[in-house]
Amino acid sequence: MKRELLFLQAGIILLLGGCTMTPKYTRPETPIPTDWPDGSAYQNNKFSQDVPIAADIKWQEFFTDKKLQQIIETALNNNRDLRLAALNVETARALYGIQRAELFPVIDATGFGSKQRSSADLTTPGQPRTTKQFNVDLGITSWEIDFFGRISNLKERALREYLATEQARRSAQITLVGEVARVYLTLAADRGNLKLTRSTLEAQQADYDLIRRQYEVELANEMDLRRVQTQVDTARGDVARYTQLVAQGQNALNLLAGSSVPEDFLPHDLASVSPPMDISPGLSSEVLLRRPDIMAAEHQLKGAYAYIGAARAAFFPRISLTTAVGTASDELSGLFGSGNGTWSFAPQVAMPIFDARTWAAYRVSKSVQKIALTQYEKTIQTAFKEVADALAVRGTVDQQVAAQQSIVNSTQKIYSLSNKRYTSGIDSYLGVLDAQRSLYGAQQGLISLQLSKLANEVRFYAVLGGGGEYLEASETSVKK
């Protein structure tokens, strides 16, 4: 008995001090420049430590519009896509718990009873033909002692899968927050355009009524009447189109929010929306490593390293232990009597000699690691490109808005002068129509640029990793 206990103690020592087959992980160098792009398109950006970084700002602070804050809060509570992402996290964590449990022995209590009658020819004289046996045992069945780290590496891979899924949930939250804000701003722009087209329609309808009366008394020709009628029909069609876009925008906002958004929460136009908080990309592109999609890709890469360790461990012996302690008797009432105790101790070592599957699994693990590394690098490069694009818009959009505002002011003046010249009989109505078309198009262009500016601020916040909770201690808490 003492010898078997020594074997058991030795197995436990091997378990606690087992070696690992996992390659040492070092974070790969980022395949992007350390500094953000420079040039004429980026000159107006603020690269300063005085302006906060997106990942350090909660969405409640970044979005200053109170109505938008309430809609985002509703979406975070009700959106089905985000709910699915959270359920995927719960599933991944449960799977990690299953894999982690493989490190510990499973202790079972079993009871057994039998009654058997043998043939008289096969029974020794003097022995009873009917025999009974009852057993109660408490023991461990085929507990693999993880000496070479196969189970530990599989557990580590499951952990990385869970952490990557958690970062995917953060990405889903960032995407949802950004999409709610984008749809909200687009709806505000469409409502502004609808208001503009309605006022344009009213003005053109008034012109049409005036020219029609003049035409009836032969003070205007039919060509002027048909021209202004064309503008009225065009404006009427635009009213219908923007009415449709507003309705579709509300439908999209309701879908994202997971419920109907009250009318009081909807914006009137872009001018009624409070602009978001000013943020900085930081002084270095290393801030991108805090993006959840990059963190998820790195967890997948670490999991691939653990997979290699598990594949390597498959080439080494597997040590397992089966043991039981119990009692046995030929009568149920005598199970726990003196002298009826039993025990068994059965260690086993299985040494692989030839199994082509282990070599194939090892090659697969190496390929998986290379794929994960490539995906990690690609994710970083994509993130850098997204931030660079947002910076390019940020550095030039103010100039575009200012230029468009100047065009609106100029066309407004041209329209007023053309209208005066027409009413004075100096010019034909064709000049008024041209000026009116130019003003209408310039005003629509200004609304479009204002939307682009605000939407780019939202995108800039999202591509820098803003809008998701930063879970720095998640790995430590899970391992506990």
C-alpha positions in Angstrom: 0.0 0.0 0.0 2.8 2.4 0.9 4.4 1.8 -2.6 1.2 2.7 -4.3 0.9 5.9 -2.3 4.4 6.8 -3.3 3.4 6.5 -6.9 0.4 8.7 -6.3 2.5 11.3 -4.6 5.0 11.2 -7.4 2.1 11.7 -9.9 0.9 14.8 -8.1 4.4 16.2 -8.0 4.7 15.7 -11.7 1.3 17.4 -12.2 2.4 20.4 -10.2 5.8 20.7 -11.8 4.9 19.6 -15.3 6.8 21.0 -18.2 5.3 22.9 -21.1 5.5 22.4 -24.8 4.1 25.8 -25.8 6.4 28.2 -27.8 7.2 31.4 -25.9 4.9 34.2 -27.0 6.2 37.6 -27.9 4.0 40.3 -29.4 4.8 40.7 -33.1 6.0 44.1 -34.3 3.2 46.2 -35.7 3.3 46.3 -39.5 2.4 50.1 -39.5 4.3 53.3 -39.0 4.7 54.6 -35.5 3.6 58.1 -36.5 0.3 59.1 -38.1 0.3 60.3 -41.7 1.3 63.8 -42.5 0.8 66.1 -45.4 -1.6 68.8 -46.6 -4.7 66.7 -45.8 -3.7 66.2 -42.2 -2.4 69.7 -41.2 -5.5 70.8 -39.3 -5.6 67.8 -37.0 -4.7 68.0 -33.4 -1.9 65.6 -32.3 -1.7 66.7 -28.7 -1.7 65.1 -25.2 -3.9 67.9 -24.0 -6.9 66.5 -26.0 -8.2 63.2 -24.6 -7.8 59.9 -26.5 -11.0 58.1 -27.7 -10.4 54.9 -25.8 -10.3 56.9 -22.5 -13.7 58.6 -23.2 -17.0 57.0 -22.4 -19.7 57.3 -25.0 -21.8 59.3 -22.5 -19.1 61.9 -22.5 -18.3 61.9 -26.2 -21.9 62.3 -27.4 -23.1 65.6 -25.8 -26.6 65.5 -27.4 -29.0 64.4 -24.7 -31.6 62.9 -27.1 -28.9 60.8 -28.8 -27.6 59.6 -25.4 -31.0 58.3 -24.5 -31.4 56.5 -27.8 -27.9 54.9 -27.5 -28.8 53.8 -23.9 -32.0 52.2 -25.2 -30.1 50.4 -28.0 -27.5 49.0 -25.6 -30.3 47.5 -23.5 -32.5 46.2 -26.3 -30.5 45.6 -29.5 -30.7 42.0 -30.5 -27.3 41.9 -32.3 -25.6 43.1 -29.1 -27.6 40.6 -27.1 -26.4 37.8 -29.4 -22.8 38.9 -28.9 -23.3 38.8 -25.1 -24.8 35.3 -25.3 -21.8 34.2 -27.4 -19.6 35.4 -24.6 -21.5 33.4 -22.1 -21.2 30.3 -24.2 -17.4 30.8 -24.7 -16.9 31.2 -21.0 -18.9 28.0 -20.3 -16.8 26.1 -22.8 -13.7 27.4 -21.1 -15.0 26.1 -17.8 -15.5 22.7 -19.3 -12.0 22.6 -20.7 -10.5 23.9 -17.4 -12.3 21.1 -15.5 -10.3 18.5 -17.4 -7.3 19.4 -15.2 -9.1 18.0 -12.1 -10.1 14.4 -11.2 -13.7 13.4 -11.4 -14.7 11.6 -8.2 -17.6 9.2 -8.5 -19.5 7.2 -5.9 -20.8 3.9 -7.3 -22.9 1.1 -5.9 -23.2 -2.4 -7.3 -25.3 -5.4 -6.4 -25.7 -8.8 -8.0 -27.4 -12.2 -7.3 -26.5 -15.3 -9.3 -27.5 -18.9 -9.3 -25.0 -21.4 -10.8 -25.5 -24.9 -12.3 -25.2 -27.8 -9.9 -22.6 -29.4 -12.2 -20.5 -26.2 -12.0 -20.8 -25.8 -8.2 -18.2 -27.2 -5.8 -19.8 -29.6 -3.3 -20.6 -27.9 -0.1 -20.8 -24.4 -1.8 -24.1 -22.6 -2.2 -25.4 -22.5 -5.8 -26.8 -18.9 -5.2 -24.3 -16.2 -4.5 -24.8 -12.5 -3.8 -22.4 -9.5 -3.9 -22.8 -5.9 -2.9 -20.2 -3.1 -3.5 -19.9 0.6 -2.7 -16.9 2.5 -4.0 -15.6 6.0 -4.1 -12.9 6.7 -6.6 -11.3 8.3 -9.6 -11.7 6.9 -13.1 -9.0 7.5 -15.8 -7.7 10.9 -14.5 -5.0 12.1 -16.9 -2.1 13.7 -15.1 -1.1 16.6 -17.3 2.6 16.1 -17.1 3.4 17.5 -20.6 0.8 20.2 -20.6 -1.6 18.9 -23.2 -4.7 19.7 -21.2 -3.3 22.9 -19.9 -2.7 24.1 -23.4 -6.2 23.2 -24.5 -7.4 25.1 -21.5 -5.3 28.1 -22.5 -6.7 28.0 -26.0 -10.2 27.9 -24.7 -9.4 30.9 -22.5 -8.1 32.8 -25.5 -11.2 31.9 -27.4 -13.4 33.3 -24.6 -11.4 36.5 -24.3 -11.5 37.0 -28.1 -15.3 36.6 -27.9 -15.4 39.1 -25.2 -13.5 41.6 -27.3 -15.8 40.8 -30.2 -18.7 41.8 -27.9 -16.9 45.1 -27.3 -16.5 45.5 -31.1 -20.2 44.9 -31.5 -21.0 47.6 -28.9 -18.7 50.1 -30.6 -20.3 49.3 -33.9 -23.8 49.7 -32.4 -23.0 53.0 -30.7 -21.5 54.4 -33.9 -24.3 53.1 -36.1 -27.0 54.6 -33.9 -25.2 58.0 -34.0 -24.7 57.8 -37.7 -28.4 57.0 -38.4 -29.4 59.7 -36.0 -27.3 62.3 -37.8 -28.5 61.1 -41.2 -32.1 61.4 -40.0 -31.4 64.9 -38.8 -29.9 65.8 -42.3 -32.9 64.2 -44.1 -35.3 66.2 -41.9 -33.3 69.3 -42.7 -33.5 68.6 -46.4 -37.2 67.9 -46.1 -37.7 71.3 -44.4 -35.6 72.9 -47.1 -37.5 71.2 -50.0 -40.9 72.2 -48.4 -39.9 75.8 -48.1 -38.5 75.7 -51.7 -41.7 74.2 -52.9 -43.7 76.9 -51.2 -41.6 79.6 -52.8 -41.8 78.1 -56.2 -45.5 77.5 -55.9 -46.0 81.2 -55.1 -43.9 82.1 -58.2 -46.0 79.7 -60.3 -49.2 81.2 -59.1 -47.9 84.7 -59.8 -46.7 83.9 -63.3 -49.9 81.9 -64.0 -52.0 85.0 -63.2 -49.7 87.1 -65.4 -50.0 84.6 -68.2 -53.8 84.7 -68.0 -53.7 88.5 -68.6 -50.9 88.1 -71.2 -48.2 89.7 -69.1 -46.1 86.5 -69.1 -45.4 84.0 -71.9 -46.1 80.3 -71.8 -42.4 79.4 -71.7 -41.9 81.1 -68.3 -45.0 79.4 -67.0 -43.8 75.9 -68.1 -40.3 76.6 -66.7 -41.6 77.5 -63.2 -44.0 74.5 -63.4 -41.0 72.2 -63.9 -39.4 73.6 -60.8 -42.5 73.1 -58.8 -42.8 69.5 -59.9 -39.1 68.9 -59.2 -39.6 70.3 -55.7 -42.7 68.2 -55.2 -40.8 65.1 -56.1 -38.0 66.0 -53.7 -40.5 66.4 -50.9 -41.8 62.9 -51.5 -38.2 61.5 -51.7 -37.1 63.1 -48.4 -40.4 62.1 -46.8 -39.5 58.5 -47.7 -35.9 58.9 -46.5 -37.1 60.3 -43.1 -39.5 57.4 -42.7 -36.8 54.9 -43.5 -34.4 56.6 -41.2 -36.8 56.3 -38.3 -37.3 52.6 -39.2 -33.6 52.1 -39.1 -33.3 53.9 -35.7 -36.1 51.8 -34.3 -34.4 48.6 -35.4 -31.1 49.6 -33.8 -32.8 50.8 -30.6 -34.8 47.5 -30.4 -38.0 49.5 -29.8 -39.9 52.5 -31.2 -38.1 55.7 -30.6 -40.4 58.5 -29.3 -41.0 61.5 -31.5 -39.6 63.7 -28.8 -36.2 62.0 -29.1 -35.9 62.6 -32.9 -33.8 65.6 -34.2 -35.3 68.4 -36.1 -32.3 69.1 -38.3 -28.5 69.1 -38.0 -28.5 72.5 -36.4 -30.4 71.1 -33.4 -27.8 68.4 -32.7 -25.1 69.1 -30.2 -21.7 68.4 -31.7 -19.6 65.5 -30.2 -16.6 66.1 -27.9 -13.3 66.9 -29.5 -10.8 64.0 -29.3 -7.2 63.3 -30.4 -5.7 60.2 -32.1 -2.8 60.4 -29.7 0.9 60.9 -30.5 1.5 57.3 -31.7 -0.3 54.7 -33.6 0.3 52.3 -30.7 -3.0 53.5 -29.4 -4.6 51.1 -31.9 -3.5 48.1 -29.9 -6.4 49.0 -27.5 -9.0 48.5 -30.2 -11.1 45.4 -29.4 -10.8 43.8 -32.8 -7.0 44.0 -32.5 -7.1 42.6 -29.0 -9.3 39.8 -30.2 -6.9 39.0 -33.0 -4.0 38.9 -30.5 -6.0 36.5 -28.2 -6.5 34.3 -31.2 -2.8 34.4 -31.9 -2.0 33.4 -28.3 -4.5 30.6 -28.5 -2.7 29.4 -31.7 0.5 29.2 -29.7 -1.3 27.1 -27.0 -2.6 24.8 -29.8 1.0 24.2 -30.9 1.8 23.2 -27.3 -1.1 20.8 -27.1 -0.1 19.3 -30.5 3.5 18.8 -29.3 2.4 17.2 -26.0 0.5 14.6 -28.0 3.9 13.0 -29.0 4.7 12.2 -25.3 3.3 9.6 -23.0 -0.1 10.1 -21.3 -0.2 9.2 -17.6 -3.6 8.3 -16.2 -4.7 7.1 -12.8 -7.7 5.0 -11.8 -8.3 4.4 -8.1 -11.1 3.5 -5.8 -11.8 2.9 -2.1 -14.9 1.1 -0.9 -16.5 -1.9 0.8 -17.9 -5.2 -0.4 -20.0 -7.9 1.2 -22.2 -10.8 0.3 -25.0 -9.3 2.3 -26.4 -5.7 2.0 -26.5 -5.3 5.7 -22.8 -6.3 6.0 -21.5 -3.6 3.6 -20.0 -1.5 6.3 -18.9 -4.3 8.7 -15.4 -4.7 10.0 -13.0 -6.3 7.5 -15.0 -5.6 4.4 -13.0 -2.6 3.1 -11.5 -2.7 -0.4 -9.2 -0.5 -2.5 -7.7 -0.5 -5.9 -4.9 1.6 -7.5 -4.2 1.4 -11.2 -1.8 3.9 -12.8 -1.4 3.6 -16.6 1.2 5.0 -19.1 0.3 5.1 -22.8 3.3 5.8 -25.1 2.5 6.7 -28.7 4.6 4.7 -31.1 3.1 5.4 -34.4 0.1 7.6 -35.1 0.1 9.7 -38.3 -2.7 11.9 -36.9 -0.4 13.4 -34.3 2.0 14.7 -37.1 -1.0 16.0 -39.1 -2.4 17.8 -36.0 1.0 19.3 -35.4 1.2 20.6 -39.0 -2.3 22.0 -38.6 -1.3 23.8 -35.4 1.6 25.5 -37.2 -0.6 26.6 -40.0 -3.2 27.9 -37.6 -0.5 30.0 -35.9 0.6 31.5 -39.2 -3.0 32.3 -40.1 -3.6 33.9 -36.8 -0.4 36.0 -37.1 -1.4 37.1 -40.6 -4.9 38.1 -39.4 -3.5 40.0 -36.5 -1.2 42.0 -38.8 -4.0 42.6 -41.3 -6.3 43.8 -38.5 -3.7 46.4 -37.4 -3.1 47.6 -41.0 -6.9 47.9 -41.6 -7.2 49.9 -38.3 -4.4 52.2 -39.3 -6.0 52.8 -42.7 -9.4 53.6 -41.1 -7.9 56.1 -38.8 -5.8 57.7 -41.6 -9.0 58.1 -43.7 -10.8 59.7 -40.8 -7.9 62.1 -40.2 -7.9 63.0 -43.9 -11.5 64.0 -43.7 -11.0 65.8 -40.4 -8.2 67.8 -41.9 -10.1 69.1 -44.9 -13.8 69.0 -44.1 -13.8 72.4 -42.4 -12.4 74.1 -45.5 -15.1 72.3 -47.6 -17.9 73.5 -45.3 -16.6 77.1 -45.3 -16.3 77.1 -49.1 -19.8 75.7 -49.5 -21.2 78.2 -47.0 -19.7 81.0 -49.1 -21.3 79.5 -52.2 -24.7 79.5 -50.4 -24.3 83.1 -49.5 -23.3 84.1 -53.0 -26.1 82.1 -54.7 -28.6 83.6 -52.1 -27.5 87.1 -53.2 -27.7 86.1 -56.9 -31.2 84.8 -56.4 -32.3 88.0 -54.7 -30.8 90.2 -57.5 -32.3 88.0 -60.2 -35.7 88.2 -58.7 -35.5 92.0 -58.5 -34.4 92.3 -62.1 -37.2 90.1 -63.2 -39.9 92.0 -61.3 -38.4 95.2 -62.7 -38.8 93.8 -66.2 -35.0 93.9 -66.9 -34.5 90.1 -67.3 -36.6 87.1 -68.1 -37.7 84.5 -65.6 -35.0 82.1 -66.9 -32.4 84.0 -64.8 -34.5 83.6 -61.7 -34.9 79.8 -62.3 -31.2 79.3 -62.8 -30.4 81.2 -59.6 -33.1 79.3 -57.7 -31.7 75.9 -58.9 -28.2 77.0 -57.9 -29.3 78.1 -54.4 -31.3 75.0 -53.8 -28.4 72.7 -54.9 -25.9 74.8 -52.8 -28.1 74.5 -49.7 -28.4 70.7 -50.1 -24.6 70.5 -50.6 -24.0 72.4 -47.4 -26.3 70.0 -45.4 -24.4 67.1 -47.0 -21.0 68.4 -45.9 -22.2 69.2 -42.4 -23.4 65.7 -42.2 -20.1 64.3 -43.4 -18.3 66.4 -40.8 -20.4 65.1 -37.9 -20.5 61.5 -39.2 -16.7 61.5 -39.6 -16.3 62.6 -35.9 -18.4 59.6 -34.9 -16.4 57.3 -37.2 -13.1 58.7 -35.9 -14.2 58.0 -32.3 -15.2 54.4 -33.3 -12.0 53.5 -35.3 -9.9 54.6 -32.4 -11.7 52.1 -30.1 -14.1 54.5 -28.4 -17.6 53.4 -27.3 -16.7 50.1 -25.7 -15.9 49.3 -22.1 -12.2 48.7 -21.6 -11.7 45.3 -19.9 -8.1 45.4 -18.8 -8.4 42.9 -15.9 -10.7 40.4 -17.6 -8.0 37.8 -18.2 -6.9 37.8 -14.6 -10.5 37.6 -13.3 -11.3 34.7 -15.5 -8.3 32.7 -14.5 -9.3 33.0 -10.9 
